[in-house]
């Protein structure tokens, strides 16, 4: 039996949608099916430039795409301020939702999206690609190894890139009405996600923004950072910026091992990626050298990470569509935790770099709220 | 003409003195001449185990070594709390001073040492070895290159090592009466020095300790960190610890380039060391890979960095002794700036993680005070 195919619709012709179109083409269980833009002409040009198969649908409005009964899933690369409106509508139209990061302007907005997806039984996943690379699984293996890594003590992550004057003037990521979270919602999202990844998605108790974030004239964050604190003494720091040369690091230090990766968001090369690790490193007797050096681990992949993301998302969609399985909650849970920390950093900046306590209870109570909603809706549907 | 030789005396038989004894032996312009310990037996064993030439002097007290007119320079690896007493005495005995780090318990103490060295016309240098490695000069070249690195935006440094239970119980670095600064004075010293190095020794305006430093029962710091802020928006963070697997990183991000080094304090190997740099890195058109990867730069050295330190110190000593040159002020100036930041981090911790402003003026006024003293002493000696 041929693998079931998920038919994707894309809302808008954002630059990132070109990369995703290729990924959908590469994923064995997905196909490009429709694209919508307020300009029919733009959508037609996008489809022809990005390998849409003959017969693909071109829509002159987002609503029209959502009304197409043959669209299984929708990829939403719209500016963040439009997420809640369109994402909720996608879910209400019973389409599965692949949503660009940051998922929303804040967790409260994202909760509306989660609620809509849960109540409509559709899969929700955010567009964080690197977590789908097989390298990430290999790193997780190392980080969770009591013998090789031990307990996490400290993690530092950075994602910076030097944007050009055109970006700093015109990109949606520097516009308060489009991507109000600026660098924090864009580059910072990855830093925070990678910190949560190394901490096995345990939320910190406290978040404090570093001082002197750089803002543009409209008050949008161009660079910032924060420190995060856990109950057990773990500490994390990160720095994200539109103003520094391209850098994307995770450095995780455990009681017994350490890990370095320098291209975690987008690997240098598509087909292979590496990380460095060492366990129980020490000095020689005279302290003039190390007893061992970190080892380089190379992980190859046939498909690029964005295609692996589409494949995983489509697999879950097929499970729901053909096997009547429930949507996988781990993906929106990770998104929500990431968004919670984004919110906390933003709040700390807005409050003059005060510590912000991550309300485990609120987080839990929201999750319980969802469980409650689900039960209620389940009640309604039975 | 044979190179003039500096005769070293060593105060005490600390573990680190073994490494320094070898370095003195390797340096072409230095020789091991005397060692002192409160136990004559211990000093004799140390001298015989560490390559002291025949005829070397063994002293049963530090004072006796300082009274030996043939000792040119003294290496002081004593616990930090003893530095000010013995370092001042070394200077008063007109011996040049190679002083282990941290140089003192605080900058006010260190100022007494500087004052004693200045007024006695002796060279003062601290025992930070990595700055003498030729790799450091190569990194400085890159960091100061407007085209390849641009302006520094962010630097993160870490030095952690996982100490064993014996260290955590017995090492002088966890004893409040010996090395009260704990991990901050030991591993943190290197982090701070490397931050100042990347910032071209411009002092930050503000220092804030990260929360949740780990202390032992006696209140000595086992792990901590801080964020540092400059007038122009530069930000630095560091983390130092006795509790994490061996890691020693500098990551410096400029507007045009970035630099990584993973063994900055003690290179993996003695004869060669490397760092990684990349300039104007970007993404390919579809943002599926980098336009260029960081390059590895290997720097070889005939002499290990600690021998290069001894050689540089001895060169300055010979310049003073045989050419009547003045002591080189750049070394104590770097030490003092490092100590000022150590003090600021400690103060921030003690004050509940409040921001501490680095008083440029106080720093300047202290330097002016020294100039004043020097002029006065010059007045006296003419």
Interface residues (C-beta under 8 A of the other chain):
Chain A: X16 X18 X19 X22 X150 X153 X154 X156 X158 X160 X161 X162 X206 X208 X210 X211 X212 X214 X223 X225 X227 X229 X233 X235 X237 X239 X241 X243 X244 X245 X246 X247 X249 X251 X253 X254 X255 X256 X257 X258 X260 X262 X263 X266 X267 X268 X269 X270 X276 X278 X279 X280 X281 X282 X283 X286 X287 X288 X289 X290 X293 X294 X304 X306 X355
Chain B: X16 X18 X19 X22 X150 X153 X154 X156 X158 X160 X161 X162 X206 X208 X210 X211 X212 X214 X223 X225 X227 X229 X233 X235 X237 X239 X241 X243 X244 X245 X246 X247 X249 X251 X253 X254 X255 X256 X257 X258 X260 X262 X263 X266 X267 X268 X269 X270 X276 X278 X279 X280 X281 X282 X283 X286 X287 X288 X289 X290 X293 X294 X304 X306 X355
